[in-house]
Amino acid sequence: MKKLLIFSFIIFIVIGCTKLGEPTMHPTDWNDYSSESSHMTKIAVTGIEGCKPCHGGIEKHDYFGGSSGVSCYQCHAGGPSGHPVFNIWVGSPENADFHGKENIERCNLCHGEYLTGGIAEVSCYTCHETI
């Protein structure tokens, strides 16, 4: 009986430990933009490079899924910037998603307080003389 109990315990451990659980890498409110724990808040502070180990490849702008298989493009048509598709983002001002219609404080998160580059390292003054 003792051998059967030990054998059953070993089988239980082996079977129970062979399936990898999905790791919980992000907080539950990761996709809530108003949350202090949102991915946009984290990216604004640390930059997008922190996403690369799981979501990117070896190329500089490759955020097509990496080892996690979750690409920025699955939720953001414009990719890791979080912007809409480029031709909509910089297209006609009549478009609802045109970049000039966004709340400027949200732009400051990535492009810096004076929109001179910030963590995104892209200045609005590259294309605009004044804002």
C-alpha positions as protocol buffer text, in pm:
chain_id: "A"
residue {
  index: 1
  type: MET
  ca { x: 0 y: 0 z: 0 }
}
residue {
  index: 2
  type: LYS
  ca { x: 284 y: 236 z: 90 }
}
residue {
  index: 3
  type: LYS
  ca { x: 453 y: 172 z: -249 }
}
residue {
  index: 4
  type: LEU
  ca { x: 124 y: 244 z: -430 }
}
residue {
  index: 5
  type: LEU
  ca { x: 85 y: 572 z: -243 }
}
residue {
  index: 6
  type: ILE
  ca { x: 443 y: 680 z: -324 }
}
residue {
  index: 7
  type: PHE
  ca { x: 402 y: 573 z: -689 }
}
residue {
  index: 8
  type: SER
  ca { x: 71 y: 766 z: -713 }
}
residue {
  index: 9
  type: PHE
  ca { x: 233 y: 1074 z: -561 }
}
residue {
  index: 10
  type: ILE
  ca { x: 522 y: 1062 z: -810 }
}
residue {
  index: 11
  type: ILE
  ca { x: 282 y: 1021 z: -1104 }
}
residue {
  index: 12
  type: PHE
  ca { x: 72 y: 1312 z: -974 }
}
residue {
  index: 13
  type: ILE
  ca { x: 380 y: 1537 z: -950 }
}
residue {
  index: 14
  type: VAL
  ca { x: 509 y: 1439 z: -1296 }
}
residue {
  index: 15
  type: ILE
  ca { x: 170 y: 1490 z: -1465 }
}
residue {
  index: 16
  type: GLY
  ca { x: 99 y: 1808 z: -1271 }
}
residue {
  index: 17
  type: CYS
  ca { x: 434 y: 1964 z: -1356 }
}
residue {
  index: 18
  type: THR
  ca { x: 462 y: 1879 z: -1724 }
}
residue {
  index: 19
  type: LYS
  ca { x: 215 y: 2139 z: -1849 }
}
residue {
  index: 20
  type: LEU
  ca { x: 349 y: 2492 z: -1840 }
}
residue {
  index: 21
  type: GLY
  ca { x: 108 y: 2747 z: -1703 }
}
residue {
  index: 22
  type: GLU
  ca { x: 65 y: 3077 z: -1881 }
}
residue {
  index: 23
  type: PRO
  ca { x: 273 y: 3330 z: -1689 }
}
residue {
  index: 24
  type: THR
  ca { x: 100 y: 3637 z: -1557 }
}
residue {
  index: 25
  type: MET
  ca { x: 353 y: 3895 z: -1667 }
}
residue {
  index: 26
  type: HIS
  ca { x: 126 y: 4198 z: -1655 }
}
residue {
  index: 27
  type: PRO
  ca { x: -121 y: 4335 z: -1402 }
}
residue {
  index: 28
  type: THR
  ca { x: -492 y: 4278 z: -1462 }
}
residue {
  index: 29
  type: ASP
  ca { x: -547 y: 4644 z: -1558 }
}
residue {
  index: 30
  type: TRP
  ca { x: -263 y: 4638 z: -1815 }
}
residue {
  index: 31
  type: ASN
  ca { x: -502 y: 4739 z: -2096 }
}
residue {
  index: 32
  type: ASP
  ca { x: -687 y: 5009 z: -1899 }
}
residue {
  index: 33
  type: TYR
  ca { x: -539 y: 5337 z: -2024 }
}
residue {
  index: 34
  type: SER
  ca { x: -664 y: 5526 z: -1718 }
}
residue {
  index: 35
  type: SER
  ca { x: -478 y: 5291 z: -1482 }
}
residue {
  index: 36
  type: GLU
  ca { x: -143 y: 5365 z: -1320 }
}
residue {
  index: 37
  type: SER
  ca { x: -49 y: 5008 z: -1419 }
}
residue {
  index: 38
  type: SER
  ca { x: -136 y: 5036 z: -1789 }
}
residue {
  index: 39
  type: HIS
  ca { x: 118 y: 4943 z: -2052 }
}
residue {
  index: 40
  type: MET
  ca { x: 110 y: 5298 z: -2190 }
}
residue {
  index: 41
  type: THR
  ca { x: 211 y: 5436 z: -1849 }
}
residue {
  index: 42
  type: LYS
  ca { x: 499 y: 5186 z: -1828 }
}
residue {
  index: 43
  type: ILE
  ca { x: 616 y: 5257 z: -2183 }
}
residue {
  index: 44
  type: ALA
  ca { x: 604 y: 5632 z: -2117 }
}
residue {
  index: 45
  type: VAL
  ca { x: 842 y: 5583 z: -1825 }
}
residue {
  index: 46
  type: THR
  ca { x: 1077 y: 5309 z: -1945 }
}
residue {
  index: 47
  type: GLY
  ca { x: 1038 y: 5311 z: -2323 }
}
residue {
  index: 48
  type: ILE
  ca { x: 932 y: 5032 z: -2552 }
}
residue {
  index: 49
  type: GLU
  ca { x: 1263 y: 4842 z: -2534 }
}
residue {
  index: 50
  type: GLY
  ca { x: 1138 y: 4669 z: -2218 }
}
residue {
  index: 51
  type: CYS
  ca { x: 876 y: 4493 z: -2433 }
}
residue {
  index: 52
  type: LYS
  ca { x: 1133 y: 4349 z: -2674 }
}
residue {
  index: 53
  type: PRO
  ca { x: 1242 y: 4038 z: -2479 }
}
residue {
  index: 54
  type: CYS
  ca { x: 892 y: 3887 z: -2507 }
}
residue {
  index: 55
  type: HIS
  ca { x: 722 y: 4076 z: -2790 }
}
residue {
  index: 56
  type: GLY
  ca { x: 1006 y: 4155 z: -3030 }
}
residue {
  index: 57
  type: GLY
  ca { x: 1272 y: 4011 z: -3251 }
}
residue {
  index: 58
  type: ILE
  ca { x: 1634 y: 4100 z: -3317 }
}
residue {
  index: 59
  type: GLU
  ca { x: 1556 y: 4383 z: -3561 }
}
residue {
  index: 60
  type: LYS
  ca { x: 1523 y: 4729 z: -3403 }
}
residue {
  index: 61
  type: HIS
  ca { x: 1156 y: 4788 z: -3488 }
}
residue {
  index: 62
  type: ASP
  ca { x: 1039 y: 4425 z: -3475 }
}
residue {
  index: 63
  type: TYR
  ca { x: 750 y: 4398 z: -3231 }
}
residue {
  index: 64
  type: PHE
  ca { x: 565 y: 4130 z: -3425 }
}
residue {
  index: 65
  type: GLY
  ca { x: 522 y: 3885 z: -3136 }
}
residue {
  index: 66
  type: GLY
  ca { x: 859 y: 3744 z: -3037 }
}
residue {
  index: 67
  type: SER
  ca { x: 859 y: 3452 z: -2795 }
}
residue {
  index: 68
  type: SER
  ca { x: 520 y: 3551 z: -2650 }
}
residue {
  index: 69
  type: GLY
  ca { x: 347 y: 3539 z: -2988 }
}
residue {
  index: 70
  type: VAL
  ca { x: 163 y: 3861 z: -2897 }
}
residue {
  index: 71
  type: SER
  ca { x: 230 y: 4140 z: -3144 }
}
residue {
  index: 72
  type: CYS
  ca { x: 165 y: 4511 z: -3087 }
}
residue {
  index: 73
  type: TYR
  ca { x: -14 y: 4501 z: -3422 }
}
residue {
  index: 74
  type: GLN
  ca { x: -283 y: 4273 z: -3281 }
}
residue {
  index: 75
  type: CYS
  ca { x: -432 y: 4569 z: -3092 }
}
residue {
  index: 76
  type: HIS
  ca { x: -261 y: 4872 z: -3246 }
}
residue {
  index: 77
  type: ALA
  ca { x: -294 y: 4909 z: -3623 }
}
residue {
  index: 78
  type: GLY
  ca { x: 3 y: 5147 z: -3616 }
}
residue {
  index: 79
  type: GLY
  ca { x: 216 y: 4900 z: -3424 }
}
residue {
  index: 80
  type: PRO
  ca { x: 421 y: 4968 z: -3111 }
}
residue {
  index: 81
  type: SER
  ca { x: 368 y: 5344 z: -3122 }
}
residue {
  index: 82
  type: GLY
  ca { x: 4 y: 5293 z: -3033 }
}
residue {
  index: 83
  type: HIS
  ca { x: -93 y: 5539 z: -3305 }
}
residue {
  index: 84
  type: PRO
  ca { x: -341 y: 5457 z: -3581 }
}
residue {
  index: 85
  type: VAL
  ca { x: -208 y: 5344 z: -3919 }
}
residue {
  index: 86
  type: PHE
  ca { x: 50 y: 5599 z: -4040 }
}
residue {
  index: 87
  type: ASN
  ca { x: -139 y: 5733 z: -4344 }
}
residue {
  index: 88
  type: ILE
  ca { x: -445 y: 5797 z: -4123 }
}
residue {
  index: 89
  type: TRP
  ca { x: -237 y: 5941 z: -3838 }
}
residue {
  index: 90
  type: VAL
  ca { x: -63 y: 6201 z: -4059 }
}
residue {
  index: 91
  type: GLY
  ca { x: -325 y: 6215 z: -4336 }
}
residue {
  index: 92
  type: SER
  ca { x: -611 y: 6460 z: -4364 }
}
residue {
  index: 93
  type: PRO
  ca { x: -708 y: 6680 z: -4065 }
}
residue {
  index: 94
  type: GLU
  ca { x: -1071 y: 6587 z: -4140 }
}
residue {
  index: 95
  type: ASN
  ca { x: -998 y: 6230 z: -4030 }
}
residue {
  index: 96
  type: ALA
  ca { x: -1118 y: 6153 z: -3675 }
}
residue {
  index: 97
  type: ASP
  ca { x: -782 y: 5989 z: -3591 }
}
residue {
  index: 98
  type: PHE
  ca { x: -563 y: 6273 z: -3722 }
}
residue {
  index: 99
  type: HIS
  ca { x: -274 y: 6334 z: -3481 }
}
residue {
  index: 100
  type: GLY
  ca { x: -354 y: 6700 z: -3419 }
}
residue {
  index: 101
  type: LYS
  ca { x: -684 y: 6611 z: -3252 }
}
residue {
  index: 102
  type: GLU
  ca { x: -532 y: 6413 z: -2965 }
}
residue {
  index: 103
  type: ASN
  ca { x: -515 y: 6550 z: -2611 }
}
residue {
  index: 104
  type: ILE
  ca { x: -167 y: 6706 z: -2594 }
}
residue {
  index: 105
  type: GLU
  ca { x: -104 y: 6571 z: -2241 }
}
residue {
  index: 106
  type: ARG
  ca { x: -119 y: 6221 z: -2382 }
}
residue {
  index: 107
  type: CYS
  ca { x: 139 y: 6318 z: -2646 }
}
residue {
  index: 108
  type: ASN
  ca { x: 364 y: 6450 z: -2368 }
}
residue {
  index: 109
  type: LEU
  ca { x: 384 y: 6103 z: -2213 }
}
residue {
  index: 110
  type: CYS
  ca { x: 600 y: 5972 z: -2496 }
}
residue {
  index: 111
  type: HIS
  ca { x: 724 y: 6282 z: -2678 }
}
residue {
  index: 112
  type: GLY
  ca { x: 825 y: 6481 z: -2369 }
}
residue {
  index: 113
  type: GLU
  ca { x: 693 y: 6787 z: -2189 }
}
residue {
  index: 114
  type: TYR
  ca { x: 787 y: 7020 z: -2475 }
}
residue {
  index: 115
  type: LEU
  ca { x: 730 y: 6759 z: -2750 }
}
residue {
  index: 116
  type: THR
  ca { x: 1100 y: 6765 z: -2835 }
}
residue {
  index: 117
  type: GLY
  ca { x: 1143 y: 6388 z: -2840 }
}
residue {
  index: 118
  type: GLY
  ca { x: 1099 y: 6239 z: -2495 }
}
residue {
  index: 119
  type: ILE
  ca { x: 1117 y: 5864 z: -2448 }
}
residue {
  index: 120
  type: ALA
  ca { x: 992 y: 5813 z: -2808 }
}
residue {
  index: 121
  type: GLU
  ca { x: 1293 y: 6011 z: -2935 }
}
residue {
  index: 122
  type: VAL
  ca { x: 1067 y: 6167 z: -3200 }
}
residue {
  index: 123
  type: SER
  ca { x: 1018 y: 6542 z: -3188 }
}
residue {
  index: 124
  type: CYS
  ca { x: 706 y: 6708 z: -3324 }
}
residue {
  index: 125
  type: TYR
  ca { x: 939 y: 6983 z: -3447 }
}
residue {
  index: 126
  type: THR
  ca { x: 1079 y: 6744 z: -3704 }
}
residue {
  index: 127
  type: CYS
  ca { x: 773 y: 6827 z: -3916 }
}
residue {
  index: 128
  type: HIS
  ca { x: 627 y: 7134 z: -3743 }
}
residue {
  index: 129
  type: GLU
  ca { x: 791 y: 7474 z: -3689 }
}
residue {
  index: 130
  type: THR
  ca { x: 549 y: 7552 z: -3405 }
}
residue {
  index: 131
  type: ILE
  ca { x: 286 y: 7356 z: -3221 }
}
